[in-house]
């Protein structure tokens, strides 16, 4: 099977010859441990590809993270990088004062100038399952624009300004989803981090009222072009797993080890593809390869019966050893 065939077989429960592989390398790895990264990628080739907008797009993005400092994002907020290779945080949100909302506009020029010809070329030349880059993230964008604490207060009080901002962001991301849906990618990725270690960041009923309709619109737009929907969230999101399945998400990347993996499998196996992951809070940074094998075995015991519905994904960050990352993919072949 090609990578594209393998991922599609996993998504549709058509018995892939093995679980598809997908390694997420955080910016630190590409900046400071590139040789190790490339060697592991050669030993365990990914079945998922991510086409870039241009030949130098990833290098340009990495340069912002190569040393401590600040930069202004495309939406106007100022970020601070405290440690090389580590994604920073917004320190000066452009909408810290709601007065600025009256004149605020999203960066429509990004979409007007979005040229996907290189993306389409890469898709046509590759036999991997090609997945769009992550741009659509309404809840996180609200935080980047307004500040996290203020966003929670605004949502709690239901201010008219936060509703206006949601509409502005959603209009932009719907347009972005439609553009990517017109490309040659196989799947489209969107994301928002919703979980704490124990539960959702907001009341699940509020999530269903405010954010579920937005996500449904993205899923409908993507599916109308016969593309697959991939979604990522950190934290414990067990409360909304069923909702994400209901609106049409095809694959969810979530922190399984923050939740009851066995319970998730009992409720949702066969209804969604579990797109990783292996415990990156404890096992990958602090465990031994034997611990990694045990973690993969726990996932496989309840999710991997050979019919599909799983993708062997893990994340490689600064504090993870090469041996543990290799152990993940070896365990999926065991």
N, C-alpha and C positions, 0 to 999 in steps of 0.2 A: 504493500500500500504506500502511496505517497502521503506526505504530511497532510495535505488537503483532504484526501480520502479518509485518512485515519481520524482526523478531528470531526469531519462530518459524520462518520460512522458512530463515533462516540456520542455526538449530539442527538442522533436519531436512533440510538440503540440498535445498530446494525452490525454488531460484533466486530469491532476493530481487532486487528491482529495483536495489538498491545495497547495499553493506555497511551494516548498521545503525550508527548513531553512539552513543557513550556517553562523555561527558566527566566525569571525576572531578575535582571541585574540592576541594582540601584546605581545612581550616578557615581558614587565613590569607586565602584568596581571598574567602570570604564575609564575613570580618571587616573586611578592609582594602582590598580591591580589588573590591568588589561591583559597582560600575558597569561596569567592564570585563567582569566575569564575565557579567553580565546581557546586555550587548551581544553577546558572543560566543554566548551561549545562544540569543539571538534570531536571529542570523545562521546558526547551525548547530544547529537544534533536536535534542535528544537523542531517540532512539527508545526509551530505557530510562527509566522513572520509578521513584522510590523513595518509596512512600507513608509519611507520617509518622504517628505514633501520635496526634498532636493538632496543631492549627494552629500551635502555638508550640513544638513539640518541638525543632526544629533550633536555634531561637534560644536556648532554655534550655541546650542542650548547648554551644553556642558560647560562652556566657558564662563557662564554666569555663576556657576557653582564651584569653580576651580579655586577660589580664594575668598577669604572673609571680605565682606563689604555689603553694599546695598545696590539694589537695582529697582527700576520701576517697571511693573508688568504692563501688558497691553491695555488693561482696564484702568490704569492710573494709580494703583496702590503701590506703596513702597515696601519692598521686602528686605530683610536683613539676613545675610549668610554669616553664621557665627563660626562654622567649622567647614573647612574645605571638603567638597564632595557630598555634603549633607544638605538636603533641601531645607531652606530657612523658614521664616514665618513673616507674616505681614506685621509691620510695626506702625505704618501710617496708612490706614484704610482711607480711600478717597471719599467715602461717604460717612466719615465719623460724625459729621454734622449733617442732619437731614436737609438743611438749607441747600446743600449742593445737589440734591436730587432733582431740583427743578431744571437744571441745565445739564444733567448727566445723560450721556449717550454711550451705549456699549460700542466696542470697536468694530463697527460694521465694515470698515475698510479691510479687516482681516478676511471677512467672507467674500467681499467683492473681489479681492485679489487672490483668493485661494485657487491655486492652480494644481489640479490633481493629475496632470499628465504624467509626471514622474511616478506617482503612486500607481496609476493604471499600467504603466510600462512594467513596473516591478511585479505587479500582480500577474501579468500575462507571462512573465519570464520565470516565475517561481512555481514550484509544485507544493509549497507550504500553504497552510490555511492562513490567509492574510487578514489581519485584524487591524482596524483603524486605531490611530493614537487616541489617547484620552483627552478630550476637550470638554465634554458635556458633564457638568458637575454643579447643579444649581444650588444645593445647600452649602457646599464649600465656597462657591463664588460669592454667595451672600456674606459669608464670614470674611472673605478676603476684601470685600468692598466696604463692609460696615463695621467689622470687628466682632469676634465670637460672642463676647459677653452681651453686647448690645443686640445681636441677632436673637439670642435666647430671650431677652427681655421683650423685644419687639414681637416675637412669636407668641409669647405668653400673654401679652396685652392685646394682640391682634391689631396693631396700629395700621392706619391706612397707608402709611409710607412703606411698610414692609410688604404690603400687598401689591403696591405699585412696583416696587423693586422686583418682586417675584415675577410679575407679568413682563417686565423689561427683560430680565434674564431668560425667561422661558421663551419669549419670542426669538431671541438671538439663538438659543440652543436648538430650537425646532428648525430654524433655518440651517444651522450647521449640520444637524442630523440629516436633513433632506439632501444637502450637498454630498455628504459622505455616502448616502444611500444611492446616489446616482453614479458612484464610482465602481471600480471593479473589485473592491474588497469583498471578502466572504462574510465578515462579521463586523459589527460596530460596537464599540466599547464606550460605556459611560460609567460614572462612579460618583459616590459620595460616602464619606465615612460617617456611619450612623450609630455605632455601638460604643458603649463603655465596656469595661471588663465583664460587667454583670447584666447589662440591660441596654435598651435604646436610650439615646440622648434626650429624646423628647417623648411625650406620651404617645403611644402607638395610635390612638384615635386622632390626635392632631396630625401625625404623619399621614394617616389615611385621608384626612380632610384636605391637607395642603399639598403634599408632595406626591402621593400616589397618582393623582390625575396627571401631573406633569410627566411622570415616568411612563404612564400608559400612553401618552401622546408620542413619546420617543419610540416606544416599542411598536406602536401602530405604524409610524413613519418608516421605521427600519424594516418591519415585516412586509409592508406594502411593496418594497423593492426586492423581496425574497432574500433578505439578508438575515443572519443570525444576530441575536442580541446578547451581549456579554456585559455583566455588571459586577462591580467590585465595591465592597464595603469592609472596613475594619470593625473589630469589636463584636460583641454579642448582638446579633440581629435576628435571633430565633423568632422574635415576636412578629416580624414582617416577612419571614421566608415564604409563607403561603401566599402573601399578597404579591410578592415579586413573581412567583410562579403564575398566579392568576392573570397578571397583566401581560405576560408573555415573555419574560426573561428566559433565555435558553440556557445560559450558563452563569453560575454565581461563583465568584471568588470571594471567600469569606474566611475568617479566622476560626476554623472548625474547632480548634482546641480551646477556644473561649466558651464553647457551647457543649452540649451533650451530643456527641457525634452519633452515638447509637440511636438516640431519640430522633435526630434529624433524618437518619437513614430510614428508620421505621415509618416516618411520616411522609418523606418526600422522595425516597429512592424510586426511580422510574418516571418521575415527574419533572426533573431538572437535571442538568449536568453539573456535578460538583467539580468546579475548576480549581483544584487544590483546596487547602494548602497544607503544608507541614509546619508544625509549631515553631514560629520564628521568635517567640518571646523567651522560650526556655530551651527547647531541644537543640535547635540549630546553633545558637550562640554558645551554649554551655554544656551540651551533651557530647557523648562519644558516638562514633559511627554505629555502635550497637544500639544506642538509644534512638538514633535516627531510624534504623531498621525496625525497631519496635513501634515507633510512631507511624511509619508507613504501613506496617502490618495492621495496626489498629484501624486505619482508614480503609485498607483493602478488604479486611475481614467483613465489613458491613456494606461496602459500596461497590467493590470490584468483583463481579461475578462473570466477567468476560463478555457481557452483552453490550457494554458501553456505559455512558452516564458519568464517567470520571475522566479528568485530565490530570496528569502527573505534573502539577505545577509546584514550584517553590520559589522563594525570594532569596537572593544572595546580596547581603549587605556587608558593611564594613567589618562587623564582629563575627562573621561566620567563616569557619575554616573551609578550605577547599575539600578536605576529606569528608566533611559532613554533607556538603552539596553533592559530591559524587555518590555518597552513600544513599541519598534520596533516590537517585535515578537507578542505581544498582538494585535497590530494594524493589522498585517497580518492575524490574526484569526478573527478580528472583522467583 
